[in-house]
Amino acid sequence: MKITVQRSGGIAALTREWSVKAVTPADKSRWEPLIEACPWDAVPGRDANGGGNQPDRFMYSIRAGQHRATLPERAVTGPWRILVDNTRAAAEASRNKDGRR
């Protein structure tokens, strides 16, 4: 299973992407609870949490297996924040381990 977090927007309007692959049983047992904790069926619409896009704020596109969600920065809380932060940390650790920047 592949987990991908893409963050776009912000003041500089840059897009960053972090991905990890959960292939081994140990990887899957680590990632599946994080993925299942997210409320995929209750993803807020574009106008949730105080109105559509806000200038200079990030938008997050999150994919995990067959799950998809696009959330404004202010909605990335609780299990979403845990999944985003863990994906980013794992992807950056993998890049550093491979000698890439």
Backbone atoms as SQL, in Angstrom:
CREATE TABLE atoms (id INTEGER PRIMARY KEY, chain TEXT, resi INTEGER, resn TEXT, atom TEXT, x REAL, y REAL, z REAL);
INSERT INTO atoms VALUES
  (1, 'A', 1, 'MET', 'N', 0.838, -1.171, 0.000),
  (2, 'A', 1, 'MET', 'CA', 0.000, 0.000, 0.000),
  (3, 'A', 1, 'MET', 'C', 0.887, 1.240, 0.000),
  (4, 'A', 2, 'LYS', 'N', 0.496, 2.216, -0.787),
  (5, 'A', 2, 'LYS', 'CA', 1.250, 3.464, -0.863),
  (6, 'A', 2, 'LYS', 'C', 0.451, 4.568, -0.169),
  (7, 'A', 3, 'ILE', 'N', 1.131, 5.355, 0.649),
  (8, 'A', 3, 'ILE', 'CA', 0.534, 6.493, 1.333),
  (9, 'A', 3, 'ILE', 'C', 1.242, 7.734, 0.801),
  (10, 'A', 4, 'THR', 'N', 0.457, 8.700, 0.311),
  (11, 'A', 4, 'THR', 'CA', 1.015, 9.924, -0.259),
  (12, 'A', 4, 'THR', 'C', 0.298, 11.125, 0.325),
  (13, 'A', 5, 'VAL', 'N', 1.077, 12.106, 0.743),
  (14, 'A', 5, 'VAL', 'CA', 0.551, 13.384, 1.214),
  (15, 'A', 5, 'VAL', 'C', 1.148, 14.458, 0.328),
  (16, 'A', 6, 'GLN', 'N', 0.272, 15.250, -0.273),
  (17, 'A', 6, 'GLN', 'CA', 0.717, 16.368, -1.096),
  (18, 'A', 6, 'GLN', 'C', 0.193, 17.652, -0.461),
  (19, 'A', 7, 'ARG', 'N', 1.090, 18.578, -0.216),
  (20, 'A', 7, 'ARG', 'CA', 0.723, 19.868, 0.373),
  (21, 'A', 7, 'ARG', 'C', 0.968, 20.953, -0.667),
  (22, 'A', 8, 'SER', 'N', -0.063, 21.724, -0.948),
  (23, 'A', 8, 'SER', 'CA', 0.076, 22.793, -1.941),
  (24, 'A', 8, 'SER', 'C', -0.411, 24.103, -1.345),
  (25, 'A', 9, 'GLY', 'N', -0.014, 25.193, -1.996),
  (26, 'A', 9, 'GLY', 'CA', -0.451, 26.508, -1.550),
  (27, 'A', 9, 'GLY', 'C', 0.580, 27.180, -0.683),
  (28, 'A', 10, 'GLY', 'N', 0.094, 27.951, 0.279),
  (29, 'A', 10, 'GLY', 'CA', 0.991, 28.717, 1.127),
  (30, 'A', 10, 'GLY', 'C', 1.412, 29.999, 0.432),
  (31, 'A', 11, 'ILE', 'N', 2.202, 30.778, 1.105),
  (32, 'A', 11, 'ILE', 'CA', 2.625, 32.081, 0.572),
  (33, 'A', 11, 'ILE', 'C', 3.394, 31.929, -0.735),
  (34, 'A', 12, 'ALA', 'N', 4.263, 30.941, -0.810),
  (35, 'A', 12, 'ALA', 'CA', 5.083, 30.744, -2.010),
  (36, 'A', 12, 'ALA', 'C', 4.398, 29.883, -3.068),
  (37, 'A', 13, 'ALA', 'N', 3.233, 29.329, -2.749),
  (38, 'A', 13, 'ALA', 'CA', 2.467, 28.485, -3.674),
  (39, 'A', 13, 'ALA', 'C', 3.284, 27.287, -4.165),
  (40, 'A', 14, 'LEU', 'N', 4.094, 26.739, -3.287),
  (41, 'A', 14, 'LEU', 'CA', 4.886, 25.564, -3.633),
  (42, 'A', 14, 'LEU', 'C', 4.118, 24.292, -3.294),
  (43, 'A', 15, 'THR', 'N', 4.410, 23.234, -4.031),
  (44, 'A', 15, 'THR', 'CA', 3.818, 21.932, -3.742),
  (45, 'A', 15, 'THR', 'C', 4.910, 21.005, -3.252),
  (46, 'A', 16, 'ARG', 'N', 4.636, 20.335, -2.139),
  (47, 'A', 16, 'ARG', 'CA', 5.550, 19.331, -1.577),
  (48, 'A', 16, 'ARG', 'C', 4.798, 18.010, -1.537),
  (49, 'A', 17, 'GLU', 'N', 5.532, 16.924, -1.697),
  (50, 'A', 17, 'GLU', 'CA', 4.902, 15.612, -1.659),
  (51, 'A', 17, 'GLU', 'C', 5.784, 14.645, -0.882),
  (52, 'A', 18, 'TRP', 'N', 5.137, 13.841, -0.041),
  (53, 'A', 18, 'TRP', 'CA', 5.817, 12.820, 0.731),
  (54, 'A', 18, 'TRP', 'C', 5.087, 11.507, 0.525),
  (55, 'A', 19, 'SER', 'N', 5.828, 10.440, 0.274),
  (56, 'A', 19, 'SER', 'CA', 5.222, 9.123, 0.052),
  (57, 'A', 19, 'SER', 'C', 5.995, 8.048, 0.782),
  (58, 'A', 20, 'VAL', 'N', 5.262, 7.048, 1.214),
  (59, 'A', 20, 'VAL', 'CA', 5.860, 5.848, 1.795),
  (60, 'A', 20, 'VAL', 'C', 5.097, 4.641, 1.264),
  (61, 'A', 21, 'LYS', 'N', 5.773, 3.515, 1.238),
  (62, 'A', 21, 'LYS', 'CA', 5.125, 2.272, 0.832),
  (63, 'A', 21, 'LYS', 'C', 5.134, 1.305, 2.004),
  (64, 'A', 22, 'ALA', 'N', 3.960, 0.804, 2.313),
  (65, 'A', 22, 'ALA', 'CA', 3.818, -0.218, 3.351),
  (66, 'A', 22, 'ALA', 'C', 3.713, -1.554, 2.635),
  (67, 'A', 23, 'VAL', 'N', 4.814, -2.278, 2.606),
  (68, 'A', 23, 'VAL', 'CA', 4.870, -3.529, 1.848),
  (69, 'A', 23, 'VAL', 'C', 4.948, -4.742, 2.773),
  (70, 'A', 24, 'THR', 'N', 5.818, -4.680, 3.742),
  (71, 'A', 24, 'THR', 'CA', 6.007, -5.822, 4.646),
  (72, 'A', 24, 'THR', 'C', 4.872, -5.891, 5.664),
  (73, 'A', 25, 'PRO', 'N', 4.667, -7.047, 6.275),
  (74, 'A', 25, 'PRO', 'CA', 3.647, -7.137, 7.329),
  (75, 'A', 25, 'PRO', 'C', 3.886, -6.141, 8.474),
  (76, 'A', 26, 'ALA', 'N', 5.146, -5.917, 8.828),
  (77, 'A', 26, 'ALA', 'CA', 5.453, -4.953, 9.888),
  (78, 'A', 26, 'ALA', 'C', 5.057, -3.537, 9.471),
  (79, 'A', 27, 'ASP', 'N', 5.352, -3.178, 8.211),
  (80, 'A', 27, 'ASP', 'CA', 4.957, -1.864, 7.700),
  (81, 'A', 27, 'ASP', 'C', 3.438, -1.712, 7.729),
  (82, 'A', 28, 'LYS', 'N', 2.751, -2.731, 7.261),
  (83, 'A', 28, 'LYS', 'CA', 1.284, -2.660, 7.216),
  (84, 'A', 28, 'LYS', 'C', 0.690, -2.550, 8.611),
  (85, 'A', 29, 'SER', 'N', 1.253, -3.269, 9.572),
  (86, 'A', 29, 'SER', 'CA', 0.714, -3.197, 10.933),
  (87, 'A', 29, 'SER', 'C', 0.978, -1.829, 11.555),
  (88, 'A', 30, 'ARG', 'N', 1.986, -1.137, 11.072),
  (89, 'A', 30, 'ARG', 'CA', 2.257, 0.227, 11.557),
  (90, 'A', 30, 'ARG', 'C', 1.298, 1.238, 10.924),
  (91, 'A', 31, 'TRP', 'N', 1.093, 1.143, 9.604),
  (92, 'A', 31, 'TRP', 'CA', 0.346, 2.157, 8.874),
  (93, 'A', 31, 'TRP', 'C', -1.163, 1.957, 8.869),
  (94, 'A', 32, 'GLU', 'N', -1.634, 0.716, 8.842),
  (95, 'A', 32, 'GLU', 'CA', -3.077, 0.482, 8.748),
  (96, 'A', 32, 'GLU', 'C', -3.877, 1.132, 9.879),
  (97, 'A', 33, 'PRO', 'N', -3.442, 1.049, 11.141),
  (98, 'A', 33, 'PRO', 'CA', -4.221, 1.736, 12.190),
  (99, 'A', 33, 'PRO', 'C', -4.267, 3.258, 12.004),
  (100, 'A', 34, 'LEU', 'N', -3.190, 3.848, 11.511),
  (101, 'A', 34, 'LEU', 'CA', -3.169, 5.293, 11.270),
  (102, 'A', 34, 'LEU', 'C', -4.153, 5.665, 10.165),
  (103, 'A', 35, 'ILE', 'N', -4.191, 4.840, 9.122),
  (104, 'A', 35, 'ILE', 'CA', -5.090, 5.089, 7.991),
  (105, 'A', 35, 'ILE', 'C', -6.550, 4.888, 8.407),
  (106, 'A', 36, 'GLU', 'N', -6.817, 3.808, 9.100),
  (107, 'A', 36, 'GLU', 'CA', -8.197, 3.495, 9.495),
  (108, 'A', 36, 'GLU', 'C', -8.738, 4.471, 10.536),
  (109, 'A', 37, 'ALA', 'N', -7.878, 5.143, 11.277),
  (110, 'A', 37, 'ALA', 'CA', -8.332, 6.114, 12.280),
  (111, 'A', 37, 'ALA', 'C', -8.880, 7.393, 11.642),
  (112, 'A', 38, 'CYS', 'N', -8.525, 7.640, 10.396),
  (113, 'A', 38, 'CYS', 'CA', -8.984, 8.860, 9.722),
  (114, 'A', 38, 'CYS', 'C', -10.431, 8.707, 9.260),
  (115, 'A', 39, 'PRO', 'N', -11.227, 9.768, 9.399),
  (116, 'A', 39, 'PRO', 'CA', -12.637, 9.719, 8.996),
  (117, 'A', 39, 'PRO', 'C', -12.824, 9.960, 7.493),
  (118, 'A', 40, 'TRP', 'N', -12.423, 8.996, 6.683),
  (119, 'A', 40, 'TRP', 'CA', -12.459, 9.126, 5.227),
  (120, 'A', 40, 'TRP', 'C', -13.861, 9.408, 4.699),
  (121, 'A', 41, 'ASP', 'N', -14.870, 8.840, 5.334),
  (122, 'A', 41, 'ASP', 'CA', -16.246, 9.022, 4.867),
  (123, 'A', 41, 'ASP', 'C', -16.845, 10.348, 5.315),
  (124, 'A', 42, 'ALA', 'N', -16.150, 11.082, 6.145),
  (125, 'A', 42, 'ALA', 'CA', -16.661, 12.345, 6.669),
  (126, 'A', 42, 'ALA', 'C', -15.761, 13.517, 6.286),
  (127, 'A', 43, 'VAL', 'N', -15.138, 13.436, 5.128),
  (128, 'A', 43, 'VAL', 'CA', -14.257, 14.513, 4.682),
  (129, 'A', 43, 'VAL', 'C', -15.114, 15.743, 4.412),
  (130, 'A', 44, 'PRO', 'N', -14.761, 16.872, 5.011),
  (131, 'A', 44, 'PRO', 'CA', -15.563, 18.077, 4.808),
  (132, 'A', 44, 'PRO', 'C', -15.494, 18.550, 3.360),
  (133, 'A', 45, 'GLY', 'N', -16.566, 19.209, 2.925),
  (134, 'A', 45, 'GLY', 'CA', -16.593, 19.787, 1.580),
  (135, 'A', 45, 'GLY', 'C', -15.678, 20.987, 1.496),
  (136, 'A', 46, 'ARG', 'N', -15.566, 21.533, 0.328),
  (137, 'A', 46, 'ARG', 'CA', -14.671, 22.682, 0.112),
  (138, 'A', 46, 'ARG', 'C', -15.072, 23.891, 0.942),
  (139, 'A', 47, 'ASP', 'N', -16.345, 24.010, 1.326),
  (140, 'A', 47, 'ASP', 'CA', -16.790, 25.170, 2.084),
  (141, 'A', 47, 'ASP', 'C', -16.863, 24.904, 3.577),
  (142, 'A', 48, 'ALA', 'N', -16.338, 23.782, 4.033),
  (143, 'A', 48, 'ALA', 'CA', -16.400, 23.451, 5.461),
  (144, 'A', 48, 'ALA', 'C', -15.407, 24.295, 6.247),
  (145, 'A', 49, 'ASN', 'N', -15.635, 24.388, 7.513),
  (146, 'A', 49, 'ASN', 'CA', -14.713, 25.063, 8.441),
  (147, 'A', 49, 'ASN', 'C', -14.467, 26.523, 8.097),
  (148, 'A', 50, 'GLY', 'N', -15.540, 27.239, 7.820),
  (149, 'A', 50, 'GLY', 'CA', -15.374, 28.682, 7.670),
  (150, 'A', 50, 'GLY', 'C', -15.187, 29.184, 6.266),
  (151, 'A', 51, 'GLY', 'N', -15.542, 28.425, 5.272),
  (152, 'A', 51, 'GLY', 'CA', -15.470, 28.927, 3.903),
  (153, 'A', 51, 'GLY', 'C', -14.380, 28.266, 3.107),
  (154, 'A', 52, 'GLY', 'N', -14.495, 28.342, 1.795),
  (155, 'A', 52, 'GLY', 'CA', -13.584, 27.677, 0.863),
  (156, 'A', 52, 'GLY', 'C', -12.115, 27.971, 1.098),
  (157, 'A', 53, 'ASN', 'N', -11.380, 28.029, 0.032),
  (158, 'A', 53, 'ASN', 'CA', -9.939, 28.262, 0.144),
  (159, 'A', 53, 'ASN', 'C', -9.658, 29.605, 0.802),
  (160, 'A', 54, 'GLN', 'N', -8.614, 29.638, 1.583),
  (161, 'A', 54, 'GLN', 'CA', -8.159, 30.883, 2.177),
  (162, 'A', 54, 'GLN', 'C', -6.796, 31.205, 1.590),
  (163, 'A', 55, 'PRO', 'N', -6.582, 32.461, 1.204),
  (164, 'A', 55, 'PRO', 'CA', -5.283, 32.823, 0.639),
  (165, 'A', 55, 'PRO', 'C', -4.143, 32.470, 1.590),
  (166, 'A', 56, 'ASP', 'N', -3.054, 32.056, 1.010),
  (167, 'A', 56, 'ASP', 'CA', -1.813, 31.769, 1.736),
  (168, 'A', 56, 'ASP', 'C', -1.929, 30.620, 2.731),
  (169, 'A', 57, 'ARG', 'N', -2.918, 29.766, 2.590),
  (170, 'A', 57, 'ARG', 'CA', -3.071, 28.593, 3.455),
  (171, 'A', 57, 'ARG', 'C', -2.786, 27.344, 2.626),
  (172, 'A', 58, 'PHE', 'N', -2.377, 26.290, 3.300),
  (173, 'A', 58, 'PHE', 'CA', -2.090, 25.038, 2.618),
  (174, 'A', 58, 'PHE', 'C', -3.356, 24.218, 2.396),
  (175, 'A', 59, 'MET', 'N', -3.336, 23.419, 1.331),
  (176, 'A', 59, 'MET', 'CA', -4.338, 22.382, 1.072),
  (177, 'A', 59, 'MET', 'C', -3.567, 21.064, 1.058),
  (178, 'A', 60, 'TYR', 'N', -4.171, 20.028, 1.616),
  (179, 'A', 60, 'TYR', 'CA', -3.545, 18.715, 1.684),
  (180, 'A', 60, 'TYR', 'C', -4.360, 17.719, 0.882),
  (181, 'A', 61, 'SER', 'N', -3.692, 17.010, -0.002),
  (182, 'A', 61, 'SER', 'CA', -4.289, 15.900, -0.729),
  (183, 'A', 61, 'SER', 'C', -3.663, 14.634, -0.159),
  (184, 'A', 62, 'ILE', 'N', -4.509, 13.769, 0.392),
  (185, 'A', 62, 'ILE', 'CA', -4.021, 12.579, 1.091),
  (186, 'A', 62, 'ILE', 'C', -4.567, 11.348, 0.380),
  (187, 'A', 63, 'ARG', 'N', -3.667, 10.416, 0.047),
  (188, 'A', 63, 'ARG', 'CA', -4.052, 9.150, -0.588),
  (189, 'A', 63, 'ARG', 'C', -3.422, 8.008, 0.191),
  (190, 'A', 64, 'ALA', 'N', -4.238, 7.010, 0.462),
  (191, 'A', 64, 'ALA', 'CA', -3.747, 5.824, 1.167),
  (192, 'A', 64, 'ALA', 'C', -4.521, 4.630, 0.634),
  (193, 'A', 65, 'GLY', 'N', -3.863, 3.828, -0.192),
  (194, 'A', 65, 'GLY', 'CA', -4.577, 2.720, -0.822),
  (195, 'A', 65, 'GLY', 'C', -5.698, 3.285, -1.682),
  (196, 'A', 66, 'GLN', 'N', -6.935, 2.850, -1.433),
  (197, 'A', 66, 'GLN', 'CA', -8.095, 3.321, -2.189),
  (198, 'A', 66, 'GLN', 'C', -8.721, 4.593, -1.601),
  (199, 'A', 67, 'HIS', 'N', -8.233, 5.033, -0.470),
  (200, 'A', 67, 'HIS', 'CA', -8.775, 6.221, 0.194),
  (201, 'A', 67, 'HIS', 'C', -8.212, 7.495, -0.425),
  (202, 'A', 68, 'ARG', 'N', -9.070, 8.527, -0.512),
  (203, 'A', 68, 'ARG', 'CA', -8.663, 9.836, -1.026),
  (204, 'A', 68, 'ARG', 'C', -9.341, 10.919, -0.201),
  (205, 'A', 69, 'ALA', 'N', -8.610, 11.991, 0.081),
  (206, 'A', 69, 'ALA', 'CA', -9.192, 13.143, 0.776),
  (207, 'A', 69, 'ALA', 'C', -8.400, 14.388, 0.425),
  (208, 'A', 70, 'THR', 'N', -9.103, 15.498, 0.296),
  (209, 'A', 70, 'THR', 'CA', -8.468, 16.797, 0.135),
  (210, 'A', 70, 'THR', 'C', -9.009, 17.685, 1.245),
  (211, 'A', 71, 'LEU', 'N', -8.085, 18.219, 2.030),
  (212, 'A', 71, 'LEU', 'CA', -8.464, 18.974, 3.225),
  (213, 'A', 71, 'LEU', 'C', -7.743, 20.313, 3.291),
  (214, 'A', 72, 'PRO', 'N', -8.440, 21.348, 3.760),
  (215, 'A', 72, 'PRO', 'CA', -7.734, 22.593, 4.036),
  (216, 'A', 72, 'PRO', 'C', -6.872, 22.414, 5.281),
  (217, 'A', 73, 'GLU', 'N', -5.846, 23.218, 5.385),
  (218, 'A', 73, 'GLU', 'CA', -4.891, 23.115, 6.492),
  (219, 'A', 73, 'GLU', 'C', -5.577, 23.058, 7.859),
  (220, 'A', 74, 'ARG', 'N', -6.593, 23.870, 8.069),
  (221, 'A', 74, 'ARG', 'CA', -7.252, 23.936, 9.372),
  (222, 'A', 74, 'ARG', 'C', -8.030, 22.659, 9.718),
  (223, 'A', 75, 'ALA', 'N', -8.296, 21.793, 8.723),
  (224, 'A', 75, 'ALA', 'CA', -9.006, 20.537, 8.977),
  (225, 'A', 75, 'ALA', 'C', -8.049, 19.369, 9.225),
  (226, 'A', 76, 'VAL', 'N', -6.747, 19.596, 9.070),
  (227, 'A', 76, 'VAL', 'CA', -5.760, 18.531, 9.282),
  (228, 'A', 76, 'VAL', 'C', -5.430, 18.498, 10.770),
  (229, 'A', 77, 'THR', 'N', -6.327, 17.852, 11.509),
  (230, 'A', 77, 'THR', 'CA', -6.206, 17.730, 12.954),
  (231, 'A', 77, 'THR', 'C', -6.455, 16.279, 13.352),
  (232, 'A', 78, 'GLY', 'N', -6.199, 15.968, 14.601),
  (233, 'A', 78, 'GLY', 'CA', -6.472, 14.623, 15.116),
  (234, 'A', 78, 'GLY', 'C', -5.790, 13.543, 14.299),
  (235, 'A', 79, 'PRO', 'N', -6.539, 12.512, 13.864),
  (236, 'A', 79, 'PRO', 'CA', -5.929, 11.414, 13.119),
  (237, 'A', 79, 'PRO', 'C', -5.346, 11.851, 11.777),
  (238, 'A', 80, 'TRP', 'N', -5.950, 12.872, 11.158),
  (239, 'A', 80, 'TRP', 'CA', -5.378, 13.382, 9.909),
  (240, 'A', 80, 'TRP', 'C', -3.969, 13.918, 10.153),
  (241, 'A', 81, 'ARG', 'N', -3.794, 14.706, 11.213),
  (242, 'A', 81, 'ARG', 'CA', -2.489, 15.287, 11.524),
  (243, 'A', 81, 'ARG', 'C', -1.471, 14.197, 11.806),
  (244, 'A', 82, 'ILE', 'N', -1.895, 13.163, 12.536),
  (245, 'A', 82, 'ILE', 'CA', -0.989, 12.054, 12.851),
  (246, 'A', 82, 'ILE', 'C', -0.544, 11.358, 11.572),
  (247, 'A', 83, 'LEU', 'N', -1.475, 11.095, 10.653),
  (248, 'A', 83, 'LEU', 'CA', -1.127, 10.438, 9.394),
  (249, 'A', 83, 'LEU', 'C', -0.201, 11.325, 8.555),
  (250, 'A', 84, 'VAL', 'N', -0.523, 12.598, 8.446),
  (251, 'A', 84, 'VAL', 'CA', 0.308, 13.531, 7.670),
  (252, 'A', 84, 'VAL', 'C', 1.716, 13.617, 8.257),
  (253, 'A', 85, 'ASP', 'N', 1.810, 13.824, 9.559),
  (254, 'A', 85, 'ASP', 'CA', 3.124, 13.974, 10.198),
  (255, 'A', 85, 'ASP', 'C', 3.959, 12.703, 10.104),
  (256, 'A', 86, 'ASN', 'N', 3.327, 11.541, 10.282),
  (257, 'A', 86, 'ASN', 'CA', 4.063, 10.277, 10.185),
  (258, 'A', 86, 'ASN', 'C', 4.522, 9.999, 8.761),
  (259, 'A', 87, 'THR', 'N', 3.684, 10.323, 7.782),
  (260, 'A', 87, 'THR', 'CA', 4.069, 10.119, 6.379),
  (261, 'A', 87, 'THR', 'C', 5.247, 11.015, 6.023),
  (262, 'A', 88, 'ARG', 'N', 5.160, 12.268, 6.413),
  (263, 'A', 88, 'ARG', 'CA', 6.245, 13.209, 6.117),
  (264, 'A', 88, 'ARG', 'C', 7.546, 12.758, 6.777),
  (265, 'A', 89, 'ALA', 'N', 7.486, 12.403, 8.057),
  (266, 'A', 89, 'ALA', 'CA', 8.692, 11.984, 8.778),
  (267, 'A', 89, 'ALA', 'C', 9.300, 10.731, 8.162),
  (268, 'A', 90, 'ALA', 'N', 8.475, 9.755, 7.814),
  (269, 'A', 90, 'ALA', 'CA', 8.988, 8.509, 7.229),
  (270, 'A', 90, 'ALA', 'C', 9.603, 8.761, 5.858),
  (271, 'A', 91, 'ALA', 'N', 8.957, 9.591, 5.043),
  (272, 'A', 91, 'ALA', 'CA', 9.496, 9.900, 3.715),
  (273, 'A', 91, 'ALA', 'C', 10.818, 10.649, 3.815),
  (274, 'A', 92, 'GLU', 'N', 10.890, 11.614, 4.719),
  (275, 'A', 92, 'GLU', 'CA', 12.136, 12.370, 4.877),
  (276, 'A', 92, 'GLU', 'C', 13.250, 11.510, 5.449),
  (277, 'A', 93, 'ALA', 'N', 12.924, 10.618, 6.374),
  (278, 'A', 93, 'ALA', 'CA', 13.931, 9.703, 6.926),
  (279, 'A', 93, 'ALA', 'C', 14.453, 8.766, 5.836),
  (280, 'A', 94, 'SER', 'N', 13.562, 8.310, 4.978),
  (281, 'A', 94, 'SER', 'CA', 13.974, 7.432, 3.877),
  (282, 'A', 94, 'SER', 'C', 14.883, 8.151, 2.909),
  (283, 'A', 95, 'ARG', 'N', 14.548, 9.397, 2.590),
  (284, 'A', 95, 'ARG', 'CA', 15.398, 10.201, 1.703),
  (285, 'A', 95, 'ARG', 'C', 16.771, 10.431, 2.307),
  (286, 'A', 96, 'ASN', 'N', 16.807, 10.748, 3.590),
  (287, 'A', 96, 'ASN', 'CA', 18.080, 10.989, 4.267),
  (288, 'A', 96, 'ASN', 'C', 18.923, 9.708, 4.327),
  (289, 'A', 97, 'LYS', 'N', 18.258, 8.593, 4.543),
  (290, 'A', 97, 'LYS', 'CA', 18.954, 7.306, 4.605),
  (291, 'A', 97, 'LYS', 'C', 19.548, 6.934, 3.255),
  (292, 'A', 98, 'ASP', 'N', 18.823, 7.291, 2.183),
  (293, 'A', 98, 'ASP', 'CA', 19.289, 6.994, 0.828),
  (294, 'A', 98, 'ASP', 'C', 20.298, 8.007, 0.319),
  (295, 'A', 99, 'GLY', 'N', 20.565, 9.036, 1.141),
  (296, 'A', 99, 'GLY', 'CA', 21.528, 10.054, 0.741),
  (297, 'A', 99, 'GLY', 'C', 20.968, 11.123, -0.148),
  (298, 'A', 100, 'ARG', 'N', 19.637, 11.128, -0.312),
  (299, 'A', 100, 'ARG', 'CA', 19.006, 12.166, -1.130),
  (300, 'A', 100, 'ARG', 'C', 18.562, 13.299, -0.242),
  (301, 'A', 101, 'ARG', 'N', 18.435, 14.468, -0.819),
  (302, 'A', 101, 'ARG', 'CA', 17.949, 15.638, -0.062),
  (303, 'A', 101, 'ARG', 'C', 16.622, 16.052, -0.565);
